[in-house]
């Protein structure tokens, strides 16, 4: 199954809204770090329901938001969730972004980058469309150090890229992005039951659940075009 087919099904079943609910716990902290100024143009890469771009319009007064997704149904759904003329949703491929060089001030991607068919090519495209000084904020929960995420590949037909922290840094640099920061944002909002309630349907031990949400969390890598 292709990325388009997989996520068209997700959108049709309403899972786009569910993605927003799960990701917002850490996404809001990463979004708050972005140096978006009034009037800036932002690309939300793999936008899903489009929640991140809309948040940047509301909190940072971004001038123009482009939400790009490989799924027509995802892009269609996202467009129905807002009537803001400053937000546009497009269907596109991560390996061939439909923007001119130096057209974008900032790129955001949450839980989408690892679906790129060629992640190195995607990074080159991001570097191409970003203006000098532009940033790429890449947030992922599926990464090598997060062992609890590894089984996710078994639940989806798309081949996913599972890099570790160093591989992200190296790939960013190879594409021309200086790594400005990299850290893990813990999820403080998911409730963790007391030890007496384990094992649960999803977790054998409380220690594993604490590690997943409070220690590993979301890996954020920030690149800058110099």
C-alpha positions in Angstrom: 0.0 0.0 0.0 1.3 3.5 -0.8 1.5 6.4 1.6 -1.4 8.0 -0.2 -3.6 4.9 0.1 -2.7 4.3 3.7 -3.4 7.8 4.9 -6.5 8.3 2.7 -7.9 5.4 4.7 -6.8 7.0 8.0 -8.5 10.3 7.0 -11.7 8.6 5.9 -12.0 6.9 9.3 -11.3 10.0 11.3 -7.9 9.0 12.5 -6.5 12.4 11.5 -8.2 14.0 14.5 -6.9 11.2 16.7 -3.3 11.9 15.6 -3.7 15.5 16.7 -4.9 14.4 20.1 -1.9 12.1 20.6 0.8 14.4 19.3 -0.3 17.7 20.8 1.2 16.8 24.3 4.7 17.3 23.0 4.1 19.2 19.7 2.9 22.3 21.6 6.3 22.6 23.4 8.3 22.2 20.2 6.1 24.7 18.3 6.6 27.2 21.1 10.3 27.1 20.4 10.0 28.0 16.7 11.4 31.5 15.9 8.3 32.4 13.8 7.8 36.1 13.4 4.8 38.0 12.2 4.4 37.5 8.5 6.6 34.5 8.1 5.8 31.7 5.7 5.7 28.2 7.2 5.5 24.8 5.6 3.8 22.1 7.7 5.3 18.9 6.1 3.0 15.9 6.5 0.3 18.2 8.0 -2.4 15.6 8.7 -5.3 17.5 10.2 -3.3 20.7 10.0 -3.4 21.5 13.7 0.3 22.7 13.9 0.0 25.3 11.2 -3.3 26.7 12.6 -1.6 26.9 16.0 1.3 29.0 14.5 -1.2 31.3 12.9 -3.0 31.9 16.2 0.1 32.1 18.5 2.8 33.5 16.3 0.9 35.4 13.7 2.6 33.6 10.9 1.8 35.2 7.6 1.2 32.2 5.4 0.8 28.5 6.3 1.2 25.8 3.7 0.1 22.4 4.9 1.4 19.6 2.6 0.4 16.0 2.8 0.8 13.0 0.5 -2.9 12.1 1.1 -5.6 14.0 -0.8 -8.1 13.0 1.9 -5.9 14.3 4.7 -5.5 17.6 2.9 -9.2 17.8 2.1 -10.1 17.2 5.7 -7.6 19.7 7.0 -9.1 22.4 4.7 -12.6 21.8 6.2 -11.3 22.5 9.7 -10.5 26.2 9.1 -11.8 29.1 7.1 -8.6 31.1 7.6 -7.5 32.6 4.3 -3.9 32.5 5.5 -3.8 28.7 5.5 -3.6 26.6 2.4 -3.4 22.8 2.1 -1.8 21.1 -0.9 -1.2 17.5 -1.9 2.5 16.9 -2.7 5.5 14.6 -2.5 8.2 14.9 0.2 10.8 14.3 -2.5 9.7 17.1 -4.8 8.3 20.1 -2.8 6.1 22.4 -4.9 7.8 25.6 -3.9 10.5 27.8 -5.4 13.9 28.1 -3.8 14.1 30.4 -0.8 10.3 30.6 -0.6 9.8 29.3 3.0 10.9 30.8 6.3 10.4 27.7 8.5 9.4 24.0 8.0 7.7 22.0 10.7 7.2 18.2 10.6 5.6 16.1 13.4 5.5 12.3 13.1 5.7 12.4 9.3 9.4 12.7 8.3 10.0 8.9 8.7 7.4 8.2 6.0 9.5 9.8 3.3 10.5 7.4 0.6 13.9 9.0 0.4 14.6 10.9 3.6 17.9 12.3 2.3 16.2 13.7 -0.8 13.5 15.2 1.4 16.2 17.0 3.5 17.7 18.3 0.3 14.3 19.7 -0.8 13.8 21.3 2.6 17.1 23.0 2.4 16.3 24.2 -1.2 13.0 25.8 -0.3 14.2 27.4 3.0 15.5 30.9 3.0 19.0 31.6 4.5 18.4 31.5 8.3 15.3 29.4 7.9 14.7 26.5 10.2 13.5 22.9 10.1 11.9 21.6 13.2 11.6 17.8 12.9 9.8 16.0 15.7 9.5 12.2 15.8 8.4 9.5 18.3 9.6 6.7 16.1 13.4 6.6 16.5 16.1 4.1 17.4 16.6 5.0 21.0 12.9 4.8 21.7 12.7 1.0 21.8 9.0 1.2 22.7 8.3 2.6 19.2 10.0 -0.2 17.2 6.9 -2.4 16.9 5.0 0.4 15.1 6.5 -0.8 11.8 4.5 -4.0 12.2 1.2 -2.1 12.3 1.6 -0.2 9.0 2.3 -1.3 5.4 4.6 1.7 4.6 8.4 1.2 5.1 9.4 3.7 7.8 12.9 5.2 8.5 14.2 4.5 12.0 17.2 6.7 12.6 19.0 7.3 15.9 20.0 10.8 17.2 23.4 10.7 15.5 21.9 9.7 12.1 19.5 12.6 12.2 22.3 15.0 12.9 24.5 13.6 10.2 21.8 13.6 7.6 20.8 17.2 8.4 24.4 18.3 8.0 24.9 16.4 4.7 21.8 18.2 3.3 23.2 21.6 4.3 21.4 22.1 7.6 23.4 23.1 10.6 22.1 21.3 13.7 21.1 24.1 16.1 19.7 21.8 18.8 18.5 18.3 19.4 16.7 17.0 22.5 13.9 14.8 23.7 10.7 16.4 24.8 8.9 14.3 27.5 5.2 13.8 27.5 4.0 15.0 31.0 0.3 14.7 30.2 -0.3 11.0 29.5 -1.4 9.5 32.8 0.7 6.7 34.3 -1.2 4.4 36.6 0.2 3.2 40.0 2.4 0.1 40.1 -0.5 -1.9 41.5 -2.4 -1.6 38.2 0.3 -3.2 36.0 0.5 -5.1 33.8 -2.0 -3.3 31.6 -3.3 -4.1 28.1 -0.4 -2.2 26.6 2.4 -2.2 29.2 4.1 -5.0 31.2 5.7 -2.7 33.7 5.2 0.8 35.0 9.0 1.4 34.5 8.6 0.9 30.8 5.7 3.3 30.5 7.6 5.9 32.5 10.6 5.5 30.3 8.5 5.9 27.1 6.6 9.0 28.1 8.7 10.8 30.8 12.2 10.1 29.6 12.3 9.3 25.8 9.3 11.3 24.6 9.6 13.0 21.3 12.9 13.5 19.6 13.3 17.0 18.2 16.1 17.9 15.8 16.4 21.5 14.6 18.3 22.4 11.5 19.2 25.9 10.2 20.1 27.0 6.7 23.2 29.1 7.0 
